[in-house]
Amino acid sequence: MDRRRHVVVVFTDASAHPLEDAVGRRPSGYPTVPSSLDALSDVWDDPVGTTMELAAKRLLLFAPDVYPWDIISSSWDNVLHFPSQAGAGLDEHELDMIIDAIAGSV
């Protein structure tokens, strides 16, 4: 049985800038980034993903329950969201719980 996992962990106590705001402002040599949250969602949901296998993907969000994290956690597959208070520096999450969450997603 293949137990491969691609685990992406995001730690933030803030929302994110909309991807649409960065269109046309990418520095030379910077990788191509989807131009909207919908486009990023399409990349995540791509069943023949070129980088990560669909069944092996895991996204752990330690982030406030605000845009875009709330949309991502409610509409993407294989996402665990651990809401935090904006601006509080993730103080509400104990290190043991974070490590358990990461280990449990592997």
trRosetta pair geometry for C-beta under 8 A, 3 or more apart (Angstrom, degrees):
i j d omega theta_ij theta_ji phi_ij phi_ji
2 56 8.0 -65 133 -79 108 117
4 53 6.6 68 96 34 125 137
4 56 4.8 -25 104 -122 87 142
5 56 5.2 -161 -112 -171 33 86
5 58 5.9 -1 -169 3 106 122
5 105 7.0 144 -172 134 144 74
5 106 5.0 -168 51 -144 160 54
6 51 7.8 121 -145 130 160 83
6 52 4.0 -124 66 -133 167 114
6 53 7.0 148 -5 36 122 71
6 56 5.1 78 4 122 87 101
6 57 5.3 -26 68 -103 105 54
6 58 6.9 165 81 25 53 72
7 58 4.6 -17 -109 72 71 112
7 59 7.9 166 -159 -84 51 28
7 60 6.9 13 -172 -3 96 108
7 102 6.7 98 164 -155 149 80
7 105 5.5 116 -118 110 120 119
7 106 6.2 -50 -45 -84 142 75
8 57 7.7 -10 5 -163 105 83
8 58 7.0 174 26 90 65 58
8 59 4.9 -14 68 -111 103 73
8 60 7.2 -179 90 27 52 67
9 59 8.0 167 -84 -160 31 47
9 60 4.7 -10 -114 65 74 108
9 62 7.3 18 -178 2 88 104
9 102 6.2 -13 -83 -104 139 109
10 59 7.2 10 -1 -174 107 91
10 60 7.1 -179 27 91 66 58
10 61 5.1 -7 62 -117 110 64
10 62 6.7 -170 94 36 59 66
10 63 6.0 -8 113 -43 109 123
10 69 7.8 -157 101 -108 139 109
11 62 4.8 -2 -112 68 65 118
11 63 7.6 -178 -151 -64 21 77
11 90 6.2 -25 -166 -62 97 159
12 16 7.5 58 113 -67 170 85
12 62 7.3 141 28 91 48 71
12 63 4.9 22 62 -109 90 95
12 64 7.7 -75 106 5 86 81
12 69 7.9 -158 67 -64 116 137
12 84 7.9 178 91 51 47 136
13 63 7.5 -157 -91 -133 25 52
13 64 6.5 74 -167 -37 45 100
13 84 5.5 -88 -114 116 76 132
13 85 7.2 4 -155 86 103 52
13 86 6.0 130 163 -145 74 36
13 87 5.8 179 140 -33 115 12
13 88 5.7 -152 -152 50 136 56
13 89 5.4 -64 -31 -71 160 21
13 90 5.5 -127 -68 -37 105 73
14 63 8.0 -58 58 -150 33 90
14 64 6.9 13 -119 8 9 123
14 86 6.1 79 -104 -147 46 89
14 87 7.2 70 -81 -62 81 58
15 64 6.6 -63 -63 65 67 121
15 66 4.5 -76 -84 107 107 123
15 67 5.7 35 -150 77 125 65
15 68 7.2 107 -167 1 87 57
15 69 7.2 -131 -124 1 63 101
15 86 7.3 -7 -28 -116 78 125
16 67 7.6 -110 46 127 77 66
16 68 5.4 -45 48 19 116 101
16 69 7.4 123 -5 -39 105 83
17 21 5.4 -87 164 55 105 139
17 22 7.1 98 115 -42 121 102
18 21 4.9 105 72 -12 85 100
18 37 7.4 -72 -147 -34 77 103
18 67 7.9 -6 -80 142 86 122
18 68 7.6 122 -106 -51 60 115
19 22 6.0 -61 -165 33 47 108
19 23 7.7 70 142 -46 68 83
19 33 6.7 -147 -148 137 109 110
19 34 6.0 -3 179 97 157 79
19 35 6.1 150 136 174 109 22
19 36 5.4 177 80 -108 119 18
19 37 6.0 161 16 -52 120 58
19 39 7.4 -131 110 53 152 108
19 40 6.4 170 -44 -30 161 125
20 23 5.9 -22 -164 -14 46 115
20 35 6.6 60 -102 163 56 73
20 36 5.5 32 -66 -99 91 78
21 25 7.9 -30 138 27 62 138
22 25 5.2 -111 -160 58 55 105
22 26 6.6 70 160 -65 100 76
22 33 6.7 -7 103 80 140 136
22 35 7.9 -145 76 -131 84 59
23 35 5.1 52 -92 -146 108 104
26 30 4.8 -142 -180 72 94 126
26 32 7.6 17 -154 -113 170 44
26 33 6.8 175 -99 21 127 105
27 30 4.6 94 63 -25 79 123
30 33 7.6 -29 139 -19 107 106
34 37 7.9 107 114 -96 125 13
34 39 3.6 179 -169 110 112 107
34 40 4.1 -175 62 -65 149 67
34 42 7.5 156 -125 49 141 95
34 43 5.8 -130 -56 -15 133 131
35 39 5.5 55 46 22 65 158
36 39 4.7 99 53 5 78 100
36 40 7.1 -140 96 -2 43 85
37 40 5.5 -52 -147 39 36 113
37 41 6.2 43 150 -24 66 103
37 68 5.3 -166 -112 -134 132 137
37 71 6.4 34 168 101 147 147
37 72 7.8 -116 -161 -65 111 87
38 41 5.5 -51 -149 34 31 116
38 42 6.6 37 150 -22 63 101
39 42 5.6 -47 -152 30 35 115
39 43 6.8 38 148 -19 63 100
40 43 5.6 -50 -154 32 37 113
40 44 6.5 36 149 -18 67 104
41 44 5.6 -54 -148 37 34 112
41 45 6.1 16 159 -6 68 114
41 72 7.7 -152 -91 -110 92 71
41 75 6.8 -19 -132 113 133 120
41 76 6.5 -137 -132 -83 85 97
42 45 6.0 -65 -138 49 27 101
42 46 6.5 54 154 -56 62 89
43 46 5.8 -29 -154 -11 30 118
43 49 7.5 80 176 -121 62 99
44 57 7.1 145 -163 172 79 162
44 59 7.7 -22 -140 -35 129 142
44 76 5.4 -27 127 -136 149 123
44 77 7.9 168 142 43 105 77
45 54 7.7 38 -165 -126 37 108
45 76 7.1 -134 -61 -132 92 78
45 77 7.0 101 -107 16 82 106
46 49 4.6 121 88 -78 102 70
46 50 7.7 -16 114 -6 145 71
46 54 7.3 -140 92 -79 48 102
47 54 5.1 -17 -133 -50 51 152
48 54 7.9 -19 -48 -31 22 114
49 52 5.0 -30 125 66 146 59
49 53 6.4 -170 59 -98 112 18
49 54 5.9 149 0 -57 114 71
49 57 7.6 78 12 -54 167 127
52 56 6.3 -139 -179 82 84 100
52 57 5.0 85 141 -84 130 97
53 56 4.1 59 71 18 103 114
53 57 7.0 -158 83 -33 50 79
54 57 6.3 -46 -156 3 27 114
54 77 7.9 30 -177 82 89 137
57 77 7.6 87 81 97 117 91
57 78 5.0 121 97 91 85 151
58 78 5.3 -105 -102 166 48 108
58 79 7.9 151 -166 -91 48 35
58 80 7.5 2 -173 5 93 101
58 105 4.3 141 175 172 153 118
58 106 7.7 -115 29 -77 160 39
59 72 7.4 -86 120 158 150 120
59 76 6.7 6 39 112 142 139
59 78 6.4 99 15 112 80 81
59 79 4.5 -19 71 -110 105 80
59 80 7.4 178 91 29 56 61
60 79 7.8 170 -82 -158 27 56
60 80 5.1 -10 -115 66 71 101
60 82 7.2 12 -178 1 87 107
60 101 5.9 125 -142 140 138 114
60 102 6.4 -99 6 -90 169 67
60 105 6.0 -129 -56 -25 117 164
61 69 5.4 152 -179 -151 144 108
61 72 6.8 129 -63 95 151 124
61 73 5.9 -104 40 -74 146 110
61 79 6.5 18 -6 -174 111 101
61 80 7.0 -174 27 92 72 50
61 81 4.5 -11 66 -115 115 71
61 82 6.7 179 92 29 59 65
62 82 4.9 -14 -106 70 67 111
62 84 6.0 52 169 -32 71 126
62 90 5.8 42 151 -126 118 127
62 93 6.0 -55 -146 -12 122 170
62 98 6.8 2 -80 -117 147 107
63 66 7.9 -110 147 42 96 77
63 69 4.1 -151 106 -110 132 158
63 81 7.1 -66 51 -150 89 90
63 82 7.9 99 21 69 51 64
63 83 7.2 -47 85 -124 48 45
63 84 6.1 -87 -169 27 7 104
64 69 6.4 130 74 48 54 144
64 83 6.4 40 -150 -160 31 79
64 84 5.5 -73 -69 72 56 72
64 85 6.7 33 -103 -167 96 12
64 86 4.2 18 -84 -65 154 83
65 69 6.7 -114 -119 96 28 110
65 70 5.1 71 -177 -83 64 105
65 73 7.9 -71 -124 41 75 145
65 81 7.4 93 -98 153 81 132
65 83 4.3 -8 -46 -124 100 126
66 69 6.2 50 62 41 52 102
66 70 6.0 -42 -155 -16 1 113
66 86 6.5 28 -8 -68 139 128
67 70 6.3 -52 -71 36 41 102
67 71 6.3 33 -125 -10 70 112
68 71 5.2 -57 -165 43 67 113
68 72 5.6 67 138 -25 88 105
69 72 5.7 -56 -143 40 32 112
69 73 6.0 26 162 -16 67 110
69 81 6.6 130 166 -135 99 122
70 73 6.1 -56 -140 39 26 106
70 74 6.2 12 163 -7 62 115
70 81 7.9 93 -105 -158 42 163
71 74 6.3 -70 -146 45 24 100
71 75 5.9 -19 172 15 65 121
72 75 6.8 -82 -133 50 17 86
72 76 5.2 -10 -171 3 65 126
72 79 6.2 -173 143 -139 85 163
72 81 7.8 137 92 -81 89 122
73 76 7.2 -39 -93 40 16 94
73 79 5.2 -149 -122 127 55 129
73 80 7.9 -3 -135 153 101 11
73 81 3.5 3 -122 -44 144 142
76 79 4.8 75 86 -25 103 134
80 101 6.5 -163 114 -167 147 112
80 105 6.7 -126 9 -85 136 126
82 93 6.1 72 144 -99 134 132
82 97 7.9 144 -140 136 150 115
82 98 7.9 -151 68 -100 170 72
82 101 6.7 -46 -47 -112 139 168
84 88 6.4 -149 165 60 96 108
84 90 5.0 -46 -131 -105 152 63
84 92 6.0 170 -133 45 75 112
84 93 6.6 -60 -93 -20 107 114
85 88 3.9 46 81 -2 105 138
85 91 7.9 -34 45 46 110 90
85 92 6.3 99 2 -14 100 133
88 91 5.2 -98 153 24 98 102
88 92 6.6 37 116 -17 142 97
90 93 5.3 -40 176 33 89 112
93 97 5.8 -126 -167 79 77 121
93 98 5.6 81 151 -58 117 102
94 97 4.6 89 64 6 86 105
94 98 7.1 -155 94 -6 45 86
95 98 5.6 -55 -149 36 35 114
95 99 6.3 33 156 -17 68 106
96 99 5.8 -55 -146 39 30 109
96 100 6.2 32 155 -19 65 108
97 100 5.6 -53 -144 38 31 113
97 101 6.3 34 155 -22 64 105
98 101 5.8 -55 -150 34 29 112
98 102 6.5 25 155 -14 64 106
99 102 5.8 -56 -148 38 32 109
99 103 6.1 27 157 -15 67 110
100 103 5.8 -57 -140 42 28 108
100 104 5.9 28 160 -20 65 112
101 104 5.8 -56 -141 39 25 111
101 105 6.6 22 158 -20 60 109
102 105 6.0 -63 -154 32 29 108
102 106 7.2 34 151 -31 62 102
103 106 6.0 -51 -159 16 37 115
